[in-house]
Amino acid sequence: MADQSIPEARTPQTPRKGKTRKGTTPLNGEAPLNGETAPNGETALNDGVSEGSAKGALKEGVSRRRLLGTAGATGLVLGAAGGAVGYAARPAEATPLTSLGADQVMFHGKHQPGILQGLQARGHVIAFDLAAGAGRKEAAALLRRWSETARRLMAGEGAQQDDTDVARDSGPSSLTITFGFGYGFFARTGLEKQRPVALDPLPDFSSDQLDKARSNGDLWVQIGANDALVAFHALRAIQKDAGNAAKVRWQMNGFNRSPGATAHPMTARNLMGQMDGTRNPKPTEADFDERIFVPESGSKDPAWMANGSYAVVRRIRMLLDDWEQLSVKEQEDVIGRRKSDGAPLSGGTETTEMDLEKTDKAGNLVVPINAHARITRPDQNGGAAMLRRPFSYHDGIDADGVPDAGLLFICWQADPLRGFVTVQRKLDRGDALSKYIRHEASGLFAVPGGAAEGEYVGQRLLEG
């Protein structure tokens, strides 16, 4: 990893003890984070649950024999009430639950957590507006509260006050909590002169059908974890911490494949069944930091944004009923990659460079001219690149019997005009995928660098 300032601890953690404990501490995407290990063996951003951590959990936590024995006894008791219940209560013969819950991400560091880590199994994104009468002082107090809560919860501890005990029995489970500021935040706090030019509102796109009530916001929080209860616990704590200083504007829930759900680490799939994030930029690339993070010096951004990034958040509904009527061949032509393994239609494996000039016997381009993968390639967009960390979502079935499902698209870049806007403008002009998706909500947020020990997120802006 290019930056080791926010390492992930791989040792088992003591489950959180609630409030009484005190102590220290674009869709298929050519320009885009699968968060796992690429098929060619290259280690990507998320190293998942290692064999070492699983063994450590066995050694220091509950033994496998004891775990299965206890569960077996429970299954027998429940089985008296019904065989199906008893069977469901008996866990599969796998590594102890503590192996997943033990993974911890550090709150303090050069960059905020939730950017460089791999995809997490569960996520929530939530936007707040400052309450009437709340200004810079109230915002600073809120960010101080939020930062302390994030630090505690990410360490596997309970909230400092009024903990709900939802995650009492859980470890950190790779929890990350990330904070950002929207365009309106700066006027509300009297900090207009500190508002970055890069935070100017995104332009309109022809494919947009945006719900303003579910777009933008003064403050933005991203929560991710590999356990649903841990993620919900964090969401509830953040909401309660807002108190009278801010009110919820909108909130969305998402999910990804759970770590260990596949035989070996591989690129995640979205709800269209396509591998999503094959060509995400990697920290090992020489220009990775330049494209994703605001530099400490020599930038047009204000000093408080050093080591920060800009997050574009889009709720993209997938028109799955229409998509699923296509044959696999038709779906592959829309994307430009094989559905089975993510390899380009021009041949090779998932990581093979796409041959944009290759033709078939009839002289037709193998990768169609309007294929999503062709249009979003960095070399087709002046080098524009985004680090994608999306979540899938499913919000039920609407009145017409159509699934309300798709992608909570979240991408990171040092300059949204050069990153997201450049690519989206090109997609607007002729992406084959646009027929099967609908952009329904949007937001752009300035995410400052990580908080140092003893600091809270945004302190250099609010107290500068």
Secondary structure in CASP SS format (residue, H / E / C, confidence):
PFRMAT SS
TARGET T0000
AUTHOR 0000-0000-0000
METHOD secondary structure of the structure
MODEL  1
M C 1.00
A C 1.00
D C 1.00
Q C 1.00
S C 1.00
I C 1.00
P C 1.00
E E 1.00
A E 1.00
R C 1.00
T C 1.00
P C 1.00
Q C 1.00
T C 1.00
P C 1.00
R C 1.00
K C 1.00
G H 1.00
K H 1.00
T H 1.00
R C 1.00
K C 1.00
G C 1.00
T C 1.00
T C 1.00
P C 1.00
L C 1.00
N C 1.00
G C 1.00
E C 1.00
A C 1.00
P C 1.00
L C 1.00
N C 1.00
G C 1.00
E C 1.00
T E 1.00
A C 1.00
P C 1.00
N C 1.00
G C 1.00
E C 1.00
T E 1.00
A C 1.00
L C 1.00
N C 1.00
D C 1.00
G C 1.00
V C 1.00
S C 1.00
E H 1.00
G H 1.00
S H 1.00
A H 1.00
K H 1.00
G H 1.00
A H 1.00
L H 1.00
K H 1.00
E H 1.00
G C 1.00
V C 1.00
S C 1.00
R H 1.00
R H 1.00
R H 1.00
L H 1.00
L H 1.00
G H 1.00
T H 1.00
A H 1.00
G H 1.00
A H 1.00
T H 1.00
G H 1.00
L H 1.00
V H 1.00
L H 1.00
G H 1.00
A C 1.00
A C 1.00
G C 1.00
G H 1.00
A H 1.00
V H 1.00
G H 1.00
Y H 1.00
A H 1.00
A H 1.00
R C 1.00
P C 1.00
A C 1.00
E C 1.00
A C 1.00
T C 1.00
P C 1.00
L C 1.00
T H 1.00
S H 1.00
L H 1.00
G H 1.00
A C 1.00
D C 1.00
Q E 1.00
V E 1.00
M C 1.00
F C 1.00
H C 1.00
G C 1.00
K C 1.00
H C 1.00
Q C 1.00
P C 1.00
G C 1.00
I C 1.00
L C 1.00
Q C 1.00
G C 1.00
L C 1.00
Q C 1.00
A C 1.00
R E 1.00
G E 1.00
H E 1.00
V E 1.00
I E 1.00
A E 1.00
F E 1.00
D E 1.00
L E 1.00
A C 1.00
A C 1.00
G C 1.00
A C 1.00
G C 1.00
R H 1.00
K H 1.00
E H 1.00
A H 1.00
A H 1.00
A H 1.00
L H 1.00
L H 1.00
R H 1.00
R H 1.00
W H 1.00
S H 1.00
E H 1.00
T H 1.00
A H 1.00
R H 1.00
R H 1.00
L H 1.00
M H 1.00
A C 1.00
G C 1.00
E C 1.00
G C 1.00
A C 1.00
Q C 1.00
Q C 1.00
D C 1.00
D C 1.00
T C 1.00
D C 1.00
V C 1.00
A C 1.00
R C 1.00
D C 1.00
S C 1.00
G C 1.00
P C 1.00
S C 1.00
S C 1.00
L C 1.00
T E 1.00
I E 1.00
T E 1.00
F E 1.00
G E 1.00
F E 1.00
G C 1.00
Y H 1.00
G H 1.00
F H 1.00
F H 1.00
A H 1.00
R H 1.00
T C 1.00
G C 1.00
L C 1.00
E H 1.00
K H 1.00
Q H 1.00
R C 1.00
P C 1.00
V H 1.00
A H 1.00
L H 1.00
D C 1.00
P C 1.00
L C 1.00
P C 1.00
D C 1.00
F C 1.00
S C 1.00
S C 1.00
D E 1.00
Q C 1.00
L C 1.00
D C 1.00
K H 1.00
A H 1.00
R H 1.00
S C 1.00
N C 1.00
G C 1.00
D C 1.00
L E 1.00
W E 1.00
V E 1.00
Q E 1.00
I E 1.00
G E 1.00
A E 1.00
N C 1.00
D C 1.00
A H 1.00
L H 1.00
V H 1.00
A H 1.00
F H 1.00
H H 1.00
A H 1.00
L H 1.00
R H 1.00
A H 1.00
I H 1.00
Q H 1.00
K H 1.00
D H 1.00
A H 1.00
G C 1.00
N C 1.00
A C 1.00
A E 1.00
K E 1.00
V E 1.00
R E 1.00
W E 1.00
Q E 1.00
M E 1.00
N E 1.00
G E 1.00
F E 1.00
N C 1.00
R C 1.00
S C 1.00
P C 1.00
G C 1.00
A C 1.00
T C 1.00
A C 1.00
H C 1.00
P C 1.00
M C 1.00
T C 1.00
A C 1.00
R E 1.00
N C 1.00
L C 1.00
M C 1.00
G C 1.00
Q C 1.00
M E 1.00
D C 1.00
G C 1.00
T C 1.00
R C 1.00
N C 1.00
P C 1.00
K C 1.00
P C 1.00
T C 1.00
E C 1.00
A C 1.00
D C 1.00
F H 1.00
D H 1.00
E H 1.00
R H 1.00
I H 1.00
F C 1.00
V C 1.00
P C 1.00
E C 1.00
S C 1.00
G C 1.00
S C 1.00
K C 1.00
D C 1.00
P C 1.00
A H 1.00
W H 1.00
M H 1.00
A C 1.00
N C 1.00
G C 1.00
S E 1.00
Y E 1.00
A E 1.00
V E 1.00
V E 1.00
R E 1.00
R E 1.00
I E 1.00
R E 1.00
M E 1.00
L C 1.00
L H 1.00
D H 1.00
D H 1.00
W H 1.00
E C 1.00
Q C 1.00
L C 1.00
S C 1.00
V H 1.00
K H 1.00
E H 1.00
Q H 1.00
E H 1.00
D H 1.00
V H 1.00
I H 1.00
G C 1.00
R E 1.00
R C 1.00
K C 1.00
S C 1.00
D C 1.00
G C 1.00
A C 1.00
P E 1.00
L C 1.00
S C 1.00
G C 1.00
G C 1.00
T C 1.00
E C 1.00
T C 1.00
T C 1.00
E C 1.00
M C 1.00
D C 1.00
L C 1.00
E C 1.00
K C 1.00
T E 1.00
D C 1.00
K C 1.00
A C 1.00
G C 1.00
N C 1.00
L E 1.00
V C 1.00
V C 1.00
P C 1.00
I C 1.00
N C 1.00
A C 1.00
H H 1.00
A H 1.00
R H 1.00
I H 1.00
T C 1.00
R C 1.00
P H 1.00
D H 1.00
Q H 1.00
N C 1.00
G C 1.00
G C 1.00
A C 1.00
A C 1.00
M C 1.00
L E 1.00
R E 1.00
R C 1.00
P C 1.00
F E 1.00
S E 1.00
Y E 1.00
H E 1.00
D E 1.00
G E 1.00
I E 1.00
D C 1.00
A C 1.00
D C 1.00
G C 1.00
V C 1.00
P E 1.00
D E 1.00
A E 1.00
G E 1.00
L E 1.00
L E 1.00
F E 1.00
I E 1.00
C E 1.00
W E 1.00
Q E 1.00
A C 1.00
D C 1.00
P C 1.00
L H 1.00
R H 1.00
G H 1.00
F H 1.00
V H 1.00
T H 1.00
V H 1.00
Q H 1.00
R H 1.00
K H 1.00
L H 1.00
D H 1.00
R C 1.00
G C 1.00
D C 1.00
A H 1.00
L H 1.00
S H 1.00
K H 1.00
Y H 1.00
I E 1.00
R E 1.00
H E 1.00
E E 1.00
A E 1.00
S E 1.00
G E 1.00
L E 1.00
F E 1.00
A E 1.00
V E 1.00
P C 1.00
G C 1.00
G C 1.00
A C 1.00
A C 1.00
E C 1.00
G C 1.00
E C 1.00
Y C 1.00
V C 1.00
G C 1.00
Q H 1.00
R H 1.00
L H 1.00
L H 1.00
E C 1.00
G C 1.00
END
